[in-house]
Amino acid sequence: MQYKFYALLSRMRYITRWGLMRNSFPENVQEHSHQVAVLAHALALIRRDVLGLEADPERCATAALYHDASEILTGDLPTPVKYYNPEIKHAYKQVERVSGEKLLAMLPEALRGEMAPLIFEDDPASRDIVKAADKLSAHIKCIEELKAGNLEFASAADQTRRALEEMALPELDWFMSNCLDSFSKNLDELE
């Protein structure tokens, strides 16, 4: 039997993000997932090694790699639609769940138990960090677009910044205070 999960997962690169926005730099779900994994790993390291709190950086990075896997079957629904009202948000969560179940069915039975919390984004050890890294990735995208002179992302930058501040995670606050400004720098300023 051929298991199609990983071949399908490789198609994340064909799903574009920010579909309602004019982008200076197009972004796909595979690129986004990689960045979220790097950020989740960083936030978990900060939580564990800087703040002395419990975290599993490797688990967080792995969960982040799969956090948008259901979009392989659903596509990337724009945020203004996805969160327009509670009914749509709930219905879309159900669609994501069905997508996740279809993806899991494409794996050998022996792998499904380990993969289910990653696909369904319900791993308690990583959920809040991955959610923060996902929002942080969106905010970084806004910063980079603004740096390129694309004012289309100005209100999204404000919204994502407020959402990050409202999360009130100490590792996120630390990252925003110590790392975030670097994303608005050019290469010469970074060296």
Summary of the structure (lengths in Angstrom):
residues: 191
radius of gyration: 17.0
end to end distance: 51.1
largest distance: 52.9
contacts: 558
relative contact order: 0.15
helix: 71%
strand: 1%
